[in-house]
Amino acid sequence: MPAKKPAPRRRRKEARPQELTAAALALFVEKGFSATRLDEIAARAGVSKGTLYLYFDSKEALFKAVITEGVVPTIEAGEAMLTESPDDPVALLRTFLLSWWELIGSTPLGGIPKLMMSEAGNFPELARYYDEVVIQRGLALLRTAVQRGIDQGLFRPVDPVLTSTLLVAPLIHLANWKHSFASCCGGKVDALAYVDAHIDLVLHGLTVRNDEQEKHS
């Protein structure tokens, strides 16, 4: 008698939510939030629409899960660093900016800022959620590091609120470029060189000059 074929491997049920959020992120970035349908997300993930509804009852819930799983852990790691490395604001700023690009900006998650800028007006509830969970917490990390540098006499007495926004803006621009003009226009940007140049410019612009160092000595 012919040998029995091995039974097909069953996909782990607990793996499906992550597959769904990965599919949702890809389609949100490719098509936009409003143009993406739930059945497309299910098809991209290789499950039925009914299976999708076992875990998420709406696109909004899927979007929040994308942020919770993909972006929030990076912010939480930064918040932990503020506690673990209170005496080195220079290293904190460098790590925050590099980590944002490596873990978010250079990944599919880097398409989220462009998505939110284009669709925030149509989905104000999601925009407020993103602002609270991502933007404000991220800016608070940078603002705290800048203030510590000022308090320790390492940074010039700049406005920490304005500076935190200026610190992240070039990285947001780079991520937006990657998900827009980079696909159709010349002038490829070396992302790591761009980030390194930004950090170098920031630190030399923030650190106190020799005459200011003498005042703190």
N, C-alpha and C positions, 0 to 999 in steps of 0.2 A: 504494500500500500504506500502511496506517496506520503512523504513526510508532511506533517501538518505545518502550515505556515504559522510563524510566531504571531501571537496576538499583537495588534497595533498598540504602540505605546500611548498611554493616556497622558494628556497634558495635565500638569498639576493645576488644580483649581485655584490655588492661592497665587499662581503666577499670572493669572489673567488680568487682574487690575493693573499691574505694571505694563502689560502688553497693551492694554487699552489706553493708558495715559501716554505711552510712547507713540502710539498711532495718532492719538488726538493732537499731541504736540506737533508731529510732522505735518498733519493736515492743516492745523491752525496757521502754521508758519507758511505753508505753501499757498493756501487759498484764502486765508483770513478767517476770522471767527464766524462772521455771519454767513459766509458762503459754505462753510463745512456742515455736512449733515451727519446725524448720528449713525445712519446706516453705512455711510462711507467709513466712519471710524471703525465700526464693527468689522467691515469687510477688510480694511487694512490690517486689523489685528487678527484676522482669521477666525472670528467667532460670529455667532448670529446676533442680530439686533436684540433678541430676547435675552441673550447672555449678557450683553452690555447693560441692559436695564436691571440685572441682578445686582450690579455694583454702582451704577450711576443713573440717576433719574433725569439728567439734563446735561446739555453742553456746559452750562455754567458750573455744575458740579465737577465735570471732567476738567475744566480749566483750573478750578481751585485745587484739584488733586495734582495736576501738573506742577503748579507752583509749590504746593506743600511738599511733594516728593523731590522735585528737582532743584528748587531755588532756596527754600527755607533752610535746609541743612547747611548750606554754605554760609548763610547769615548766622546761624546758630554757632557754627565753628568760629566765626569772627568774634562773636560776643564772648565766647569762652576765652579767646586769645586776649581780649581786653583785661580779663581777670588774671590770666596766667603771666602776661608780659606787661605789667603796668609801667615799667621804667624805660622802655625803649620805643617811643612813639615813631621814630624814623623807621625802624624795622616793621612796626605795625602797619604803617601806611604802605610801605613797599609790598608787604605780604597781602594786605587787603586788595590792592589794585591788581597784583599779579594773579591772585587766586580768583578774583572775579573774572578775569579774562580766560584763565585756564579751565575753570569749572563751569562757567556760564557763557561768557561772550564767544568763545571759540567752539561751543557745542550748539546743537539745535536750540537749546534754551536761549541762545543769543538772539533769536528771532522774536522773542517775546516783547522787548521794548518797542520795536517797530510796530508790532501787532497792536500793542496798547495805544501807542500814539495815534494810529490810524482809526481805531475803533472805540476809543474811550468815550467819545461823545454819544455813541449809539448804545453803549452798555455801561452806564454810569455806576451801577452797583458793582460790576466787576472792576471798574477803574478804581473805585474807592477801596475795594478789597486789596487790589494790587498795591495801591499807594500805601495802605496801612501795613500790610504784611511784608512788602519788599522794599519799596522806595524809602519810607520813613525809617525803617530799621537799618537799612544800608547806610543812609545818610548819617544816622546817629553814630554808627561805628566810626566813620571818617571824622565826624565832628568831635567825638571824644578824643581820638588820637591827636587831632590838631590842637585841641585845647591843652592836652597834656604836654605837647611839645612847647606850647607858649608858656605854660606854667613852669616848665623846667628850664626855660631860657634857651631852648634849642631852636624854636621857631620865632619868627617875628610876630608882633601882636596884630595878626590879621583877624578878620571876622570869621569865626569858625563855621557859622551857618552858610555864608556865601561860599567860603572856600570848599566846604564839603561837596557842594553842588558842582563847583568848577573842577574838582578832582575827578569826579566820575564822568563828567560830560564828554571828554574826548574818547573814553572807552565805549560809551553808548553810541557815539558817532561811528566808531570803527565797526561795532556790531551791526548798526544800521546799514553801513556801506556794504558789509559782507552779504547782507540779505537783500540788497537792491542793485546798486550800480556795479558791484563786483562781477555779477554774472553776465554783464553785457558791455561793459566799458573797459578800456585799457587802464594802464597804470596800476598794476597789481601791488597791493600794499603788503609789506613784510610785517605781519601782525606783531610778532614778538619784538622786532626792532622798534616798531611804533610804540608799544607799551613801555619798553625800556627807555626810549627817548622821552616819553611823557613823564615817567617817574623821575628821571634825571633832572628834567626841567623843573618839575614841581619841587623837588628837594632843594635845588639850588635857589629857587625863588622863595622858599619858606625859611631856610636856615638863616640865622642872624649873620650880619656882616661883622668884620673884625671890631669895628668901633662899637657895635652893639654888644658884642661879647664882653668887652671891657666893662660895660655898665653892669653886667650881671656877675662879674667876677668879684 
